[in-house]
Amino acid sequence: MILTLLLLLLLLLLLLLLLLLLLLLLLLLLLLLLLLLLLQLLLLLLLLLLLLLLLLLLLLKLLLLLLLLLVLLLLLLLLLPLLLLQ
């Protein structure tokens, strides 16, 4: 009788331990999933930043082109009277 009770207690303890282990595993899995999600978010943020930088560079290039055109136009306006005088 006592032996059976002890065996049952041992079985219960084992089950409890197994349950605890399963819970721990689940927690670990959840943590890993969260970490992956965070990493994905970080990558997305990095990609957005890169796109923004590219857009900024394009804008800068356009501004430089516009400036160059303006300088050429000014040069033309300055040279036009000289050409007309000849």
Stockholm file with secondary structure:
# STOCKHOLM 1.0

chainA/1-86         MILTLLLLLLLLLLLLLLLLLLLLLLLLLLLLLLLLLLLQLLLLLLLLLLLLLLLLLLLLKLLLLLLLLLVLLLLLLLLLPLLLLQ
#=GR chainA/1-86 SS CHHHHHHHHHHHHHHHHHHHHHHHHHHHHHHHHHHHHHHHHHHHHHHHHHHHHHHHHHHHHHHHHHHHHHHHHHHHHHHHHHHHHC
#=GC SS_cons        CHHHHHHHHHHHHHHHHHHHHHHHHHHHHHHHHHHHHHHHHHHHHHHHHHHHHHHHHHHHHHHHHHHHHHHHHHHHHHHHHHHHHC
//
